[in-house]
Amino acid sequence: MRKGSVRIFIVAAATVAVMGGCGKAKKEAASAGDVLAKINDKVITMDEFKKEQEKLPDYIKASLETSEGKKQFLDNLVTRELILQKGEKAGMGKDEAVISKLEEIKKTLVIEALLKKEIEGKAAFGEKEAEEYYASHKDEFKEGEKVKIGHIMVKTEKEANDILKRLGKKESFAKLAKKYSLASTASKGGELGYLERGTVVPEFEEAAFKLKKAGDISPVVAAGSGYHIIKLMERKDAEAQSFEKVKDKIIEMQAKKKQKELFEAFVGSLKKEAKLEINDSLLDEGKKEEKAVEGKKEEGVSEKKEAPSEEKK
């Protein structure tokens, strides 16, 4: 196994156990067959190994499918436990900085657990609700007007006009594009595909969307780094997207909206129930102090300017 993979396993093993280690299991809770490793008075059981494995990101889990990967991960868990035990003996568990960080982690976990219970669980937005929303808000889910076009790009206006004349004599657009166009689409006969409004430079977009029916060709258009001739191949008017296409988007969007509303209501109720005393005027004290310091500086400058004139007198 590569050294890089070993480092990843060690970091992952250490990260997933910030609030506890698999070595904390009681000896009596595991039969001899369940015990994978003993580290002094601690053990790592098969169940604990699997739990630690589940905490890992998917891209690391894939590396634990082999026997070698599993053994390497077990070794990393043993290493973590050895370091943890050494740290405990050295008094790191009572270190003020460690205790402070653990308190911060605890606060975060408590808040997350409460919000998950009070908000996330109540903010589900089902498929039936999504269908009802879609039925009453179809205008929100329209795909924009599109044009499928081909184009020929050349360096000079004269070249473009010459090609335009040849097109007027019914020469093949695709053949002229392959022969003269400097665009990357030349090999495909100039075919650029579908355009939506707002996706290309304004001059090009305006000329493309002015074309009304398939086969229409634009005048010469100066846009970007060259001169273009545009051919309309197909036009699609704005149309509503199917429910299946936008279902997941509606569910996600409305669930987030619901979460926001529930969160605001939840916080509002907490504020009503609590005895709050807020003196936010103190937050402006810093500005007052800054103004006072600036005022003193200005006074000092004016005094220095006046001093030389008194000496002259």
C-alpha positions in Angstrom: 0.0 0.0 0.0 1.3 3.5 -0.9 2.6 5.8 1.8 0.0 8.4 0.8 -2.8 5.9 1.5 -1.4 5.1 4.9 -1.4 8.8 5.8 -5.0 9.2 4.7 -6.0 6.2 6.9 -4.2 7.6 9.9 -5.8 11.1 9.5 -9.3 9.5 8.9 -8.9 7.2 11.9 -8.0 10.1 14.1 -10.7 12.4 12.8 -13.7 10.2 13.2 -12.9 9.6 16.8 -12.7 13.1 18.2 -15.3 12.5 20.8 -14.2 8.9 21.7 -12.3 5.9 20.7 -13.1 2.3 19.9 -10.7 1.2 22.6 -13.2 2.3 25.3 -15.3 -0.9 25.1 -15.5 -3.0 28.1 -13.6 -6.3 28.0 -16.5 -8.3 29.2 -18.7 -7.0 26.4 -16.7 -8.9 23.7 -16.1 -12.6 23.3 -12.6 -13.8 22.4 -13.7 -14.3 18.8 -14.9 -10.6 18.6 -11.6 -9.1 19.7 -9.4 -7.8 16.9 -6.8 -6.2 19.1 -5.8 -5.6 22.7 -3.9 -2.4 23.6 -2.9 -2.6 27.3 -6.3 -2.7 29.1 -8.4 -1.7 26.0 -9.8 -3.8 23.2 -11.0 -3.2 19.7 -13.8 -5.5 18.7 -15.1 -6.4 15.2 -18.3 -4.4 15.9 -16.3 -1.3 16.8 -14.1 -1.8 13.8 -17.2 -1.8 11.5 -18.6 1.3 13.2 -15.3 3.1 12.7 -15.3 2.0 9.1 -18.8 3.3 8.5 -17.7 6.8 9.6 -15.2 7.1 6.8 -15.9 9.0 3.6 -16.9 6.7 0.7 -13.7 7.3 -1.2 -11.7 5.9 1.7 -14.1 3.0 2.4 -13.4 1.7 -1.1 -9.8 1.2 -0.1 -10.9 -1.0 2.9 -12.5 -3.7 0.7 -9.3 -5.7 0.5 -7.8 -7.8 3.3 -4.7 -5.6 3.2 -6.7 -2.4 3.4 -8.6 -3.7 6.5 -5.4 -4.7 8.2 -3.9 -1.3 7.5 -7.0 0.4 9.0 -6.9 -1.8 12.1 -3.2 -0.9 12.5 -4.2 2.8 12.3 -6.9 2.3 15.0 -4.2 0.6 17.2 -1.9 3.5 16.6 -4.6 6.0 17.5 -5.3 4.2 20.8 -1.6 4.1 21.7 -1.3 7.8 21.1 -4.5 8.5 23.0 -3.4 6.4 26.0 0.0 8.2 26.0 -1.8 11.6 25.9 -4.1 10.6 28.8 -1.0 9.6 30.9 0.6 12.9 30.1 -2.4 14.7 31.4 -3.6 16.0 28.1 -7.2 15.1 29.0 -7.0 17.7 31.8 -5.3 20.4 29.7 -7.3 23.6 29.7 -7.0 24.1 25.9 -8.3 20.5 25.3 -11.2 20.9 27.7 -12.1 24.2 26.1 -12.1 22.6 22.6 -14.2 19.7 23.9 -16.7 22.1 25.4 -17.0 23.9 22.0 -17.5 20.6 20.2 -20.1 19.6 22.7 -22.0 22.9 22.2 -22.0 22.3 18.4 -23.2 18.8 18.7 -26.0 19.7 21.1 -27.2 22.5 18.8 -27.0 20.3 15.8 -29.0 17.5 17.5 -31.7 19.9 18.7 -32.1 21.5 15.3 -32.2 18.2 13.6 -35.1 17.1 15.9 -37.0 20.4 15.9 -36.5 21.5 12.3 -35.0 19.0 9.8 -37.5 16.3 10.8 -40.4 18.6 10.4 -39.3 20.3 7.1 -39.8 17.3 4.8 -41.4 18.2 1.5 -42.9 15.2 -0.2 -43.6 14.4 -3.8 -47.3 15.0 -3.5 -46.7 18.5 -2.1 -44.1 19.1 -4.9 -46.7 18.1 -7.5 -49.2 20.5 -6.1 -46.6 23.3 -6.1 -45.7 22.5 -9.7 -49.3 22.7 -10.8 -49.8 26.1 -9.4 -46.4 27.6 -10.3 -45.7 26.3 -13.9 -44.5 29.6 -15.1 -41.5 29.2 -12.7 -40.4 26.1 -14.5 -40.4 27.2 -18.1 -37.3 26.5 -20.3 -36.2 29.6 -22.1 -36.5 30.2 -25.9 -33.8 28.4 -27.8 -32.3 28.6 -31.3 -30.2 25.9 -32.9 -27.7 27.5 -35.2 -24.7 27.1 -37.4 -22.2 29.8 -38.0 -19.2 30.8 -40.0 -16.5 33.0 -38.5 -13.8 34.8 -40.5 -11.2 37.5 -39.7 -12.4 40.3 -42.0 -15.7 41.9 -43.0 -14.8 41.5 -46.7 -14.3 37.7 -46.3 -17.6 37.5 -44.5 -19.5 39.5 -47.2 -17.9 37.3 -50.0 -19.2 34.2 -48.3 -22.6 35.8 -47.7 -22.9 36.4 -51.5 -22.0 32.8 -52.2 -24.7 31.7 -49.8 -27.1 33.9 -51.6 -26.3 31.8 -54.7 -27.4 28.7 -52.8 -23.9 27.3 -52.1 -23.8 24.8 -49.2 -23.5 26.5 -45.8 -21.8 23.4 -44.3 -19.2 23.2 -47.1 -18.3 26.9 -46.8 -18.1 26.6 -43.0 -15.7 23.6 -43.3 -13.6 25.4 -45.8 -13.4 29.0 -44.4 -14.6 29.1 -40.8 -12.0 29.8 -38.1 -14.3 28.6 -35.4 -13.9 25.2 -33.7 -17.3 24.2 -35.2 -15.9 24.2 -38.7 -15.4 20.5 -38.8 -19.1 20.0 -38.0 -20.2 22.3 -40.9 -20.5 25.2 -38.5 -23.1 23.6 -36.3 -23.0 25.3 -32.9 -26.1 23.6 -31.3 -28.8 25.2 -29.2 -28.4 28.7 -27.7 -30.3 30.3 -24.9 -30.5 34.0 -24.2 -27.7 35.3 -22.0 -25.2 32.6 -23.0 -23.3 34.4 -25.8 -22.1 38.0 -26.5 -25.1 40.4 -27.1 -24.4 41.2 -30.8 -24.3 37.5 -31.7 -27.3 36.7 -29.6 -29.4 39.5 -31.1 -28.6 38.4 -34.6 -29.3 34.7 -33.9 -32.7 35.3 -32.2 -33.8 37.7 -35.0 -33.9 34.7 -37.4 -37.5 33.4 -37.6 -37.5 30.2 -39.6 -35.2 27.3 -40.3 -32.8 28.1 -43.2 -32.8 31.9 -42.5 -29.3 33.5 -42.7 -28.2 36.6 -40.9 -26.3 39.6 -42.3 -22.6 39.8 -41.4 -22.3 40.2 -37.6 -19.2 41.7 -35.9 -18.9 40.0 -32.5 -16.0 38.9 -30.3 -12.8 38.4 -32.3 -14.3 38.1 -35.8 -17.1 38.4 -38.3 -19.9 35.9 -38.3 -22.7 34.6 -40.6 -25.4 32.8 -38.7 -27.8 30.2 -40.0 -31.0 29.2 -38.1 -31.5 25.5 -38.1 -34.3 25.2 -35.6 -36.2 27.3 -33.1 -37.8 26.2 -29.8 -40.2 28.5 -28.0 -40.2 28.7 -24.2 -42.1 25.8 -22.8 -42.9 24.3 -19.4 -40.5 21.6 -18.1 -42.0 18.3 -17.1 -42.7 17.6 -13.4 -40.3 14.7 -13.4 -37.5 17.0 -14.6 -38.0 19.6 -11.9 -39.4 17.4 -9.0 -36.1 17.1 -7.1 -35.4 20.8 -7.5 -38.9 21.7 -6.1 -38.5 19.3 -3.2 -35.1 20.7 -2.3 -36.1 24.3 -2.7 -39.3 24.0 -0.7 -37.6 22.0 2.1 -35.0 24.7 2.5 -37.8 27.3 2.6 -39.6 25.3 5.2 -36.5 24.9 7.3 -35.9 28.6 7.2 -39.5 29.3 8.3 -39.3 26.7 11.1 -36.0 28.0 12.3 -37.2 31.6 12.5 -40.4 30.5 14.3 -38.4 28.2 16.7 -35.9 31.0 17.6 -38.8 33.4 18.0 -40.5 31.1 20.5 -37.2 30.7 22.4 -36.8 34.5 22.7 -40.4 34.8 24.0 -39.9 32.1 26.6 -36.6 33.4 27.8 -35.7 36.4 30.0 -33.5 38.4 27.8 -31.5 41.6 28.5 -29.7 42.9 25.5 -27.6 46.1 25.6 -26.4 46.4 22.0 -25.6 50.1 22.4 -22.3 48.9 23.9 -21.4 47.6 20.4 -21.1 51.3 19.4 -18.6 52.1 22.1 -15.7 51.1 19.9 -16.7 53.8 17.3 -17.0 56.4 20.1 -13.5 55.6 21.3 -12.2 55.8 17.7 -13.8 59.3 17.3 -12.4 60.4 20.6 -8.9 59.3 19.6 -9.2 61.0 16.2 -10.4 64.2 17.9 -7.4 64.3 20.2 -5.1 63.8 17.2 -6.7 66.7 15.4 -6.2 68.9 18.5 -2.6 67.9 18.7 -2.0 68.8 15.1 -3.5 72.2 15.5 -1.5 72.9 18.6 1.8 72.0 16.8 0.9 74.4 14.0 0.2 77.3 16.4 3.3 76.8 18.5 5.9 78.1 15.9 3.8 81.3 15.3 4.0 82.1 19.1 7.7 81.7 19.1 8.1 84.0 16.1 6.2 86.6 18.1 
